[in-house]
Amino acid sequence: MASDSETITCPFDFREGLDPDPSLTALMAREAIARIRLPYGASDAWLVTGFEEVRQVTTDHRFSRAAVVGSDYPRMTPEPIVSPESINVIDPPHSSRLRHLAAQAFTPRHVARIRQDITRLADTLLDGMAEHGPPADLVRHLSDPLPQQTIFEALGVAHEDRSRLQQYAHDLLATGPDSRRTAAGAKAELRRYFGELVRRRRRSPGTDVLSVLATAQQGADALDDQELTVMALTLMLSGQDTATVEISDIVFTLLTRHELMRHVRERPGTLPRVIDELLRVIPFRKGVGIPRVALEDVEMGGVRIRAGDFVHVSYLTANRDPGHFPDPDVIAPDRAPASHMTFGWGGHRCIGAPLALAELEVAVGRLLERFPGLRLAVPPEEVRWDTETIRRFPLELPVAW
């Protein structure tokens, strides 16, 4: 087993539409596990790209996310995004307690109730787009406001605070070398805000998700104020980030792949399957997220990962592993169901995934029902894409009908 490997510098700054990052594709084709250097952090890392290898790392207790806390770990952003108390950097079995408590806010009953609110909101937003008339920017009329308002409503965030929190979220996800101080300040402000909101919900709970979390119990156990504050912050970031990006990305893909749009138009009942397939194949973010640390020497994929090494996984490449998904680069709406990793895997799978799926199905479904002649209002090559954050999405998506 080799313990040393050529280190490959990986800025992961590819930003051309929704094509796969060539550097990730090359790494996946070259070997399942490679040694990489990211833009920020004091150390190199292993990058695991194959589906089975990613599955192993995300479920093997010998790889710890908790061990990254306090370290200058290899990453894409100047400022580490996560807080030390976040569920994203707590390992099982300790994270299982938080997940079981948090899951009480995302039961089928709660999500069904929220889905009704999402449908009403989507129709209101699409009414506004219809009144505006073509061409209209789908990002401004639907992709941005629907997930933002949904998660803010779910958490009980006051209307007058939302634009400020949205700016903090943008600052925290920035990748520029000069953004670290701004990102650190944004994280502190978000923690302060949600800390106060948690205290208010403790005193006077309502029907929102934060109130459900504040009163959630497992036996005699409950979330303390610090855990609840970080949980709310995490939900705000992830609850709007993935859905905002994916609404635009999915619609762009449908509008530029006419055979796929025709399939959805002719068989609207297959939309959930189509969305699931697009979630698998669309690279909605750049590079990698939060690494893990090997707690002991581990041999896998032809290399020896030493205790203390940082290990990143790529859900993007795992979703295109030909060993798990036949013809992985083909968007196949009738593909046999096979679990993808867009919402993560194992003990750190996104707890808000049911809410995100509800948002995507409602947003895309209502859009296509309301605007049967929907089309891009500009050539695809003229669509401008985000270049400032770790996300991949169109800054504007001009549509006509």
N, C-alpha and C positions, 0 to 999 in steps of 0.2 A: 504493500500500500504506500502511495506517495503522500507525504505530508507537506511538501512544498510544490508550488505551481506558479507558472508565470502570472504576474499580476496585471490585469487589464484595467486601464483607466476608463471609467464609464460615467460620463456626464449625464447620460440619459436625458438629453435635451431635445430629442427629436420631436418636432411639432408640426409636421405636414399632414393636415387632415386627420383621418383616423386610420392611416396605414400603420401596421406594426412597426415598432422601433427596430431598425435594421441591426443595431448593436445587440439588442435582446435576442433577435432571431438568430444572429450569428452565434451567440453564446449557447443558445439551445441546441443548435445543430452541431456545435463543436464538442460539447460535453455536458452532462447533467449537472455537474458541480464545477464552478470556476472560481478563481481568486480575482476579486475586483477592488478598485479604489473609487470611492464616491467623492462628490465635490466637497463634503464637509465631514468632520470627524477625524480623530487622531489615529485611527487604525484602518487597515484593510479589512476585508470581509470575504467570506465564502458566499457565493450566489448559487442557490439551488433552483433549477429550472424545470426538471421533469415532474410530472404529476405525482407519481408514486413517491419520489424523493421529497417533494413538498409535503405530501400527506404525512410522511414519516416525521419530518421535522416539526410539523405543527401539532402532532399528537404524542411525541416522544418526550417523556419527562426529563430526559438528559439535555434538552434544549430549553432554556429559560428566557422569557421576556423580562421577568422581574429583575434579572441580573444586569440589565442595561441601565437601570436607574442609577443616576449619579455619574455615569460615564460619558465621555465625549464620543459617543458611538457613531459609526459611519452612517451618513444619511444624505438626503436630498436638499434639506432646508438648513439655513444658518442656525436657526433656533429649533431645538427639539420640540415637536408639536405636542407630545403627550405630557400630562402631569404625572408625577410619581405615584399618586393614589389612583390613577385611572385603571378601570377594569382591563384596558388594553395592555397593561404591563403588570398584571397580577396573574400568577400561574395557578392552574388547577393543583390541588383541590380548593385552594383559598378563593379563587375567582368563581368557583361553582356557587358559593354562597351568594355572591353579588349577582350572578346571572339568574339564579332562581328567584331572588327578590325582584330584580328588574323585569324579569319575564312576566310578572303579574300585570305590568302596564301594557303588554303586547299580546294578551290572550286573543283568541279569535273573536270573542265578544267585544273587546275594546277596539280591535282593529276594524271590525265591521261597523262600529259606531263612527269611528274616525273616517272610514271610507265614505260614509254618507256625507260627512262634512267636506271631504275632498271633492266629491262629485258636485256639490253645490258651489264650492269655490271655483272649480274648473269651469263650470257653466257661466259663472259670473265673469271670469277672466276672458272667456271666449266670446261672451257678449260684447265686452269692451273691444276685443280685436275686430269683431264684425263691424262694430260702429266706426272704428278707426278706418276700416277699408284697406284694400290692398294698394301697394305692398305694405306689409306689417312685419315688425321684428318679433319673431316667436319667442326669443329669449326674454325680451322685455314684457311681452304680454302673457307668457305662460311658464316657460322653463324656470325663470328666476322667481317670480312671485308665488307660484303654487307650492313648491317645497318649503320656501322660506316662511310663508304665512301658515302652512300646515304645522311645521314644527314649533313655530312661535306660539300658535294657538294651543298646540298640544302641551307646551310647557307653561302656558299662561303668561307670556311676555307681553308687557304693555305695548300698544301701538307706537307710542312716542319713543320707545327705546330701540325699536327694531333696526332702523338704519344704522345706528351707532354700533350695535352688536354685529351687524353684517359687515361693517368695515373692519372691525376687530378680527372677524373670521378670515377675511381676505388677507389682512396683514400677517396673520399667523401662518398661512399657507404659502407665502411668498418664498421664492427661491433665490432672489438676488443677493449678492454678497454684502450689500449695504443695508439689508433689511433686518438684521438680527436684533438690534435695539428696539426697533418698532414692533417686531414680533414678540419679544419678551414683554414689552409694555402691554400689548394686546392681550396676551395670555393672563397677565396680572389683572387687567380690567375685567376680563370675562369671569375670572374666579371671584373677584370682589362682587360683581353684579349677581352672579348666581348664588353666592353665599348669602346675600341679603334676601334674594327671592326665596331661597329654601327656608330661611327663618320666618318669612311671612306666611309661607304655606304651612309650616308647623303650627303657627298660631291660628290660621284660618284656612283650612283645606277646602278645595273646591272639587271640580270634576275633571280637571286637567291631568295629564300624565304625571306631572311633578307632584301633584297632590296624591295620586295613586301610589307613587314611589315613596312619598313621605309617610304613608300609612301602611305600606306593604310589610307583611310579617311572615316569617317562617318559624313556626313555633313561637318562642319568645324573642327571636332574633329580628332585627330591623336595621335599616341603613342609618348610620350616624350622619351628622350634618356635613362633615367633610366628604364622606363617600357620596352623599346625595348631591353635593355641589359639583364634584368632578363628574358624576354621572350625567347631570344636566348639561354641563359644558360639552361632554363627549357626544351626547345626543344631539345638541344643537349643531355641532360641527358635522357629524356624520349624517344626521337626519336630513340635512338640506344639501350637503355636498354631492353625494352620489346621485340622488334623484335629480338635482338641478342639471348636473353634467349629462346624465343618461337620457333625460327627456330630449334635450337638443341633439345628442349624438344619435339616438334611435331614430328620431324624425329625419335628421339629415341622411341617415343610411337608407331609410325607406324612400325618401324623395330622390335619391341618386341610384337606386336599384329598382327599376320599374317592374321587373318580374316579381320581386318580393312585395312591392306595394300591391300589385295585381292579386297576388295570393291572399293578402290580408283583406283586400276589398271583396274578393269573391268568397272568402271563408273567414268572416269576422270572428267566428267562434274559436279560431286557432290563434288569436292575438296573444294570449298568455304564453303559448308555446313559442311563438315568434319572438316575443320579448325575451324569454328565457334564453333562446339561442343567440340573440343579439347581445345580451349581457355577457354571454360566454366569449364572444368574438371581438367585441369593441374594446380597444385599449383606452379606458376612461381616465387613466392617470399615467404619469410618467414614472419610469423606474420602479422603485421599491418603497416599502413603508418602514415599519419598525422591525429591527433585527431581533434575533435571539442570541444567547450566549451558550456555548457548549459547556456543560458542567463537568464533563469528563471526556476523555478521548473517545471518539466515535468513528468507526470505519463505515463509509458508505460511498457509493458511486465511484469506487476506485481511488479514493483519497482518504487520508486519516485527518480528521478534524480534531485539533488539539483542544484540551480543556482551556477555556478562556477565550477561544476564538469567537468572533462575531459571525453569525450566519443569517444571511438574508434569504428569503424565498421570493420567487416571482409567481404570483397568481396569474399574471398575464401570459407567461409562457406555459404554465401548467394547463391553462385553458386551451392551449393550442398544441398539446402533446399528442402526436399521431398515435402513440401507443395507447392512448385512452379515448381519443376522439378520431374516428376514421375521417380522412379528408378534412383535417381540422381548420383549414383556411377557407373552406366552403361554408357559406351561410345556408344551412339546410333546415327550413322551417318544419320539416317532418322528421327531423333527426330523433332517433330513439332517446328517450329521457336518460340523461347521465349527469350526475351532479357536477356543476362547475364550481369554481372557487372565487367568483367575483365578490361574494360577501365574506370571504375568508373561509377558514376551515378549523375544525377542532374546537378547542377551548376558547378561542378568540374569534369565532364566527360572529358577525354583526348581529347584536340582539334586536336591532331595529329593522332587520331585513323584511319582515312581513309588512311593515309600514311603507318601506321604500317600494316594494312590489305593488302595493295598493295604489300608490301615487303614480307609478309608471303606467299601470294598466288603465287607470281612470284618465290620466292626462292624454295618453296616446289614443285611447279608445274614443273619448269624447271629441278630440280634435278631428279624427278621421270621420266620425259620424257627422259632425257639424259642417265640415268643409270637404265635401266629396271631390272637389276639383283641385285640392291643395297641390301646389308645386313651388319649387324654388323660384324666387323672383330675380336671382342673379345666377350666372354660371357658377358651378361648384368651386372652380378654382379662385373665384373672387371672394369666397367666404373667408373672413378673418378669424384666426384661432388664438386662443390664450397663449401667451408666452411668459407670463410672470409667475405662475404658480405650478404646483405639481400636477394640476389637473389638465385634461385635454378636452376642450369643448369650444364651440364657436362663440366668439364675443357677440356676434349678431347673427341671426338666421332669418334673412328677408324671405318672406313667403307671399304668394299670391293665390287667388282662387277664382 
